[in-house]
Amino acid sequence: MSTVLNVILAGGAGKRLAPLTLKQAKPALNFVHRRRIIDFVLSNLWHSGFHHLLVLTQYQPQALHSHLQRHWQARFKQYGSLQCCQAPAALNIGTAGAVARELSIIRDYQPAHIAVLSADHIYKMDYRQMLQCHQQQQADVTIAAVAVPVEQARHFGVFIVDAEQRIVGFIEKPQANVPQIPQRPGFALVSMGNYLFRSAVLQQALGNIAAGQHIDFARHILPHLISSGRACVYDFGSNVLPGEQSLPHYWRDVGTLNSYFASRLDVLSHPDWLQGDNQLWPILGRRSCTERLGQASSALLRKHSGGWLSAITPLAPARHQHALYC
């Protein structure tokens, strides 16, 4: 899908996750089984065939840059590209301002569509289906949305949509009178923080932003596009993945310590959802020590087949005692 440029927002400090984020950005945090939080969105992009990535970093990016270079750069380079753009640590220009800062690079790609994706959520999603919905609706922007209980909706942006899934209202983090889904009382339709724009529309919106101006997508860009009548939602509940998924349509914003550890328990309780021989949409990550030793051993055995090295069996690495440090 070379017509889609994927901009990954990975610069957040994650202050509510302190002390875990004192020395590294939230997307770089270890999650479970040698996967970092950012590995979820990167795996979704890889499986979806969306291989042109622009990763925007800012807060404590060293560990994140190292992870991307060692475990993802070569993979995406096979069919596309992965480029990191680091903003100064003291800069405070909002989510849309961060994308606007890289507008000249975005223009060089000449994409037909631009996906702006959060790097700090736990979920699986085939973005091709969102793109298909976006094109069928001829929308200027399509926003991925998920149904959550009303009591949780106060932490997110809430949509009001018509029968054709066009957005007719949007309330950012409502504290009272949360709009409910007509067919699902007790639930609200909230933003997942994943946007798919028509490239010309986004470039025009970002081109009007003054250098250094603080602009957010939810508070400043979306209201204008919604008023034009060409903003739609993509229902995450309609996304279909291949094979069996023991956590169907699972999505969590791990922005707090409680949500982070609760989500880890969810995933650890369903290891087949993350990986496995029968998992057709695995979450990829760095190779384990066992895999690296196994590949190195195989290479040596091939090179020295029949020699004394063939009698050597590599030692298995010790197991980590706590999954948090895997």
NURO-695641 format. One line per 4 residues: number of its first residue (from 1); for each residue x, y, z of C-alpha. Coordinates in steps of 0.25 Angstrom, whole numbers, always signed. Example, Ala and Ser with C-alpha at 12.3 -4.5 7.8 and 13.67 -1.06 7.14 Angstrom:
<pts>
1) +49 -18 +31 | +55 -4 +29
</pts>
This chain:
<pts>
1) +0 +0 +0 | +10 +11 -5 | -1 +21 -6 | -2 +21 +9
5) +8 +28 +18 | +7 +24 +32 | +11 +35 +43 | +13 +29 +57
9) +12 +38 +69 | +22 +32 +78 | +28 +44 +86 | +19 +44 +98
13) +25 +45 +112 | +15 +36 +119 | +15 +43 +132 | +4 +35 +138
17) +12 +23 +136 | +24 +28 +145 | +33 +22 +150 | +33 +13 +138
21) +35 +24 +128 | +45 +32 +136 | +56 +28 +126 | +49 +24 +113
25) +37 +28 +105 | +24 +21 +107 | +24 +13 +94 | +37 +7 +97
29) +33 +1 +110 | +34 -14 +111 | +20 -20 +111 | +20 -36 +111
33) +29 -47 +104 | +39 -38 +99 | +29 -29 +92 | +29 -14 +94
37) +17 -5 +94 | +20 +0 +80 | +21 -14 +74 | +6 -15 +74
41) +4 -3 +64 | +17 -7 +56 | +12 -22 +55 | -2 -17 +50
45) +5 -9 +40 | +14 -20 +35 | +2 -30 +34 | -7 -20 +27
49) +4 -17 +16 | +6 -3 +20 | +21 -1 +19 | +24 +13 +19
53) +26 +19 +33 | +30 +32 +39 | +32 +31 +54 | +31 +44 +62
57) +39 +43 +75 | +42 +53 +85 | +43 +49 +100 | +55 +40 +104
61) +55 +34 +90 | +69 +26 +91 | +63 +12 +95 | +52 +14 +85
65) +61 +18 +74 | +70 +6 +77 | +59 -4 +77 | +54 +1 +63
69) +67 +1 +57 | +71 -13 +62 | +57 -20 +60 | +49 -13 +50
73) +57 -4 +41 | +62 -16 +32 | +48 -22 +32 | +41 -10 +27
77) +52 -6 +17 | +49 -19 +9 | +37 -13 +4 | +36 +2 +8
81) +43 +11 +18 | +44 +14 +33 | +49 +28 +37 | +50 +34 +50
85) +48 +49 +53 | +52 +54 +67 | +46 +67 +72 | +54 +76 +83
89) +51 +71 +97 | +46 +85 +101 | +36 +86 +89 | +21 +86 +93
93) +13 +88 +80 | +2 +77 +81 | -1 +65 +73 | -5 +72 +60
97) +7 +82 +62 | +17 +70 +63 | +12 +65 +49 | +12 +79 +43
101) +26 +80 +47 | +30 +69 +38 | +21 +74 +26 | +32 +76 +16
105) +36 +61 +18 | +22 +57 +17 | +21 +64 +4 | +33 +57 -2
109) +25 +43 -1 | +14 +49 -9 | +4 +39 -2 | -11 +39 -6
113) -15 +36 +8 | -8 +39 +22 | -10 +30 +34 | -7 +36 +47
117) -6 +25 +58 | -4 +25 +73 | +8 +17 +77 | +3 +14 +91
121) -9 +5 +90 | -11 -10 +91 | -19 -16 +80 | -19 -24 +67
125) -25 -17 +54 | -25 -19 +39 | -23 -5 +34 | -27 -9 +20
129) -41 -10 +24 | -41 +4 +30 | -35 +9 +17 | -46 +2 +9
133) -57 +8 +18 | -50 +22 +16 | -50 +21 +1 | -64 +16 +0
137) -69 +27 +8 | -61 +37 +0 | -57 +43 +14 | -47 +54 +17
141) -44 +47 +30 | -48 +34 +36 | -46 +31 +50 | -45 +18 +57
145) -55 +16 +68 | -58 +6 +79 | -70 +4 +88 | -67 +5 +103
149) -76 +6 +115 | -81 +20 +118 | -73 +21 +131 | -60 +19 +123
153) -64 +29 +112 | -60 +41 +120 | -46 +38 +117 | -47 +39 +102
157) -53 +47 +91 | -68 +42 +89 | -74 +42 +75 | -89 +44 +71
161) -91 +38 +57 | -103 +36 +47 | -108 +24 +40 | -96 +25 +30
165) -85 +26 +40 | -83 +40 +37 | -79 +48 +50 | -89 +59 +54
169) -84 +62 +67 | -71 +60 +75 | -69 +63 +90 | -55 +62 +96
173) -54 +55 +109 | -69 +59 +114 | -71 +59 +129 | -86 +58 +128
177) -97 +54 +119 | -88 +45 +111 | -95 +42 +97 | -99 +27 +97
181) -100 +18 +84 | -114 +17 +81 | -114 +2 +78 | -105 -1 +91
185) -110 +7 +103 | -99 +8 +113 | -88 +9 +103 | -82 +21 +96
189) -74 +21 +83 | -60 +27 +86 | -48 +30 +78 | -36 +21 +77
193) -27 +32 +73 | -24 +26 +59 | -28 +35 +48 | -27 +33 +33
197) -27 +46 +24 | -28 +49 +10 | -14 +54 +8 | -18 +68 +1
201) -28 +71 +13 | -18 +68 +24 | -7 +76 +17 | -16 +88 +15
205) -20 +87 +30 | -6 +86 +34 | -1 +96 +25 | -9 +107 +32
209) -2 +104 +45 | +8 +115 +50 | +22 +110 +54 | +22 +106 +68
213) +7 +107 +70 | +1 +97 +79 | -10 +89 +71 | -16 +76 +75
217) -24 +67 +65 | -36 +65 +75 | -37 +79 +79 | -34 +87 +67
221) -33 +79 +54 | -45 +70 +55 | -56 +80 +59 | -54 +87 +46
225) -54 +74 +37 | -66 +69 +44 | -73 +82 +41 | -71 +80 +27
229) -79 +67 +27 | -68 +58 +21 | -63 +52 +34 | -66 +37 +37
233) -64 +27 +47 | -58 +13 +45 | -64 +3 +55 | -53 -5 +61
237) -63 -16 +64 | -65 -19 +49 | -50 -22 +47 | -48 -37 +44
241) -34 -43 +46 | -30 -57 +40 | -31 -69 +49 | -35 -71 +63
245) -34 -59 +72 | -36 -62 +87 | -37 -47 +90 | -46 -42 +79
249) -46 -27 +77 | -38 -25 +89 | -33 -10 +90 | -27 -4 +102
253) -21 +10 +104 | -10 +7 +114 | -8 +21 +119 | -8 +18 +134
257) -1 +8 +143 | -15 +1 +146 | -18 +0 +131 | -4 -4 +128
261) -3 -16 +138 | -18 -20 +135 | -15 -21 +120 | -2 -29 +123
265) -11 -39 +131 | -21 -40 +120 | -10 -43 +109 | -2 -52 +118
269) -15 -60 +121 | -17 -62 +106 | -3 -65 +101 | -8 -71 +88
273) -14 -57 +84 | +0 -51 +84 | +8 -62 +77 | +8 -77 +74
277) +9 -87 +63 | -6 -85 +59 | -6 -70 +61 | -8 -64 +47
281) -7 -49 +52 | +4 -50 +62 | +10 -38 +70 | +25 -37 +65
285) +36 -33 +74 | +51 -35 +76 | +56 -49 +75 | +58 -56 +88
289) +72 -61 +92 | +68 -75 +89 | +65 -71 +75 | +78 -63 +73
293) +86 -75 +78 | +79 -85 +70 | +81 -77 +57 | +96 -75 +61
297) +97 -90 +64 | +90 -94 +51 | +99 -85 +43 | +112 -90 +49
301) +107 -105 +47 | +105 -102 +32 | +118 -95 +31 | +126 -106 +38
305) +117 -118 +36 | +124 -131 +39 | +135 -124 +48 | +136 -124 +63
309) +127 -112 +64 | +115 -121 +60 | +116 -128 +74 | +114 -115 +82
313) +100 -112 +87 | +98 -97 +91 | +94 -94 +105 | +79 -89 +107
317) +78 -76 +113 | +72 -75 +127 | +58 -71 +128 | +54 -57 +133
321) +47 -58 +146 | +37 -47 +144 | +30 -44 +131 | +32 -29 +133
325) +46 -30 +130 | +45 -39 +118
</pts>
